[in-house]
Amino acid sequence: MEVYDTTSSQPRPAARPKRRLFTVEQANGTLPLVKRIVADLVKQYKKVGILEERCHIRRPSVSNEEQTRLRRQYGIELDRLRGLADELAAVGCEPKDMRRGLVDFPANFQGRDVELCWRLGEESIGHWHEVGAGFSGRQPLTEILTNSGEREAPAV
């Protein structure tokens, strides 16, 4: 969404809210809610994928009306998926892989931004990675503690 400055004809980007940073304790505190949202998000992602595939395959036996109905249903289900992603964003975490249920929680450790990493099915936050490293860069929280000599996990 663009916000226009009334004193200029140039559009300016909308202000982005400041990103929330989590401690491990805070991230774990959100997990009861996050687990429910992510479980729904994974199911919805699968549903949207199936509908998307059905919309793109043109079968002679399917009428134009049926094809239109499928496209409409696809739009409705895609909106539901976006709504679930928005719910996660409202918590402050970021969906990373809707198929596998991966979620990152922004954090700060020793003055650098990192991400606490959680996957659907895990009981608590047990991993972290550098920003942008993704699931393949995931390391146990004990790694960051052992390598730093710190006693506390990433915090604000």
N, C-alpha and C positions, 0 to 999 in steps of 0.2 A: 504494500500500500504506500502510495506516495503522499507526502504532506506538502502543500504548497505554501511558500512564504508570500504573504500578500504584498510585500514590498519588492518582490523580485518575480520575474516570469519563469525562473528556473525551479524545477522541483527539488526538494531536499528529502533525503531519506527520513523515515520515521525513526524516532529515538528508540533504541533497543533497551529493554530493562537490563539492569546489572545482573550478571550471571551469579547465581547462588553457588557458594562453595560449601561442601559438606565435610564434616568429620566422619570417620568410620561409624561412630556411635549414631550420629544424625542420619546417615544413610541407612543404617540398619533399622532405625526407628521408623523409616518410611516404608520398609519392606512389606508389612502386612497389606498396605494399600497398593503398593507397586506390584506385588505378586498378583493381585486380583486383576489389575489393569493389564499387565503383561500377558496373563493367561488369556484374557479376552482378546487382546491385540493379536496374539499368535493365531487364534481361531479365526478372527476376522480377516487377517492377512491371507489365510488359506482360502477362505470363502471368496474374497475378492479375486484371488488368482484364478480360481476355477471359473468364476463368471467372466473374467477378462478373456480367458482362453475360449470360452463358449461364444463370446461376442465377436472374436476375430476369425473364427472358423465359420465359413459360409457353407451351410449344408442345404442342398436343394429341397430337402423335405421340410425345412423350417420356413414358415411364412414371414413376410415382411413385418406383420404385426407382432409375431413372436420375437423376431429379431429386435424390434423396437422395445418390446417389453424387457428383454434381456439387457439391453443398453441402459434402460431406465433403472432397472434393479441394480446393475453394476454401479451406476452413479450414486444410488442411495447407500449401497454397501461401502463404497469408497469414502463417502462422507462420514460414515460411522467409523471407519478405520482412522481417518484424519482426526476425528473427535477423540478417539482413544489416545492417539499420539499427543494431542493437545493436553489431555489430562496428565500425561506423564510430564510434559513440559511445565505444567502448572506446579507440579511437585518440585521441579528443578532438575530432574534427571533427563537424560537424552536417550531415546531409543536408537540402537545402533544396528540391530539385525532383527527384523520383525518375524522372520521365519524361525529363528532359533531362540528368540526371547532374550536378546542381549541388551543390557542397559548400562550406561555410564553415568557416574555421579561426579561432577567437577569437584576437584579438591586442590589443596595447595600443600606441598611438602617442602620444607626448607627453602621457601621463597620461590619455588617453581610450580607451575601448573601441572597437575597430573590428573588422572581419571581413575576413580574407583570403579571396578568392573564387576557386574553381577549378571548371572545367567539364570533364566527360569529353571527351577528345580533345586537351586542352591539354597541352603538355609539362611546364609548370612553373607555379608560382604567379606570375601576372602582374597581378592585379587586387585591389582592395580596395573596401570600401564601409563607410559608417557602419552601426552596429548598427540593424537594422530597415529599412534602405534597400532591401535586396534587390537582385536582378539589375539592375533598372532604374537603381539608384544606383551601379552598378559603375564604377570608374575605374581606369586603368592605375596600377601602382605608381609609375611615374615622376611622375605628378601629385602624389602626396603628398610625394614627395621634392623636386620643383621648388618647390611652394608653401610648403614649410616651411624650405627652405634646408638641410635635414638631408642627411647623406651616407648614413645607414643606413635601411634599411627598418624597418617596424614590428617591435617586439621587446617582450619581457616587461619 
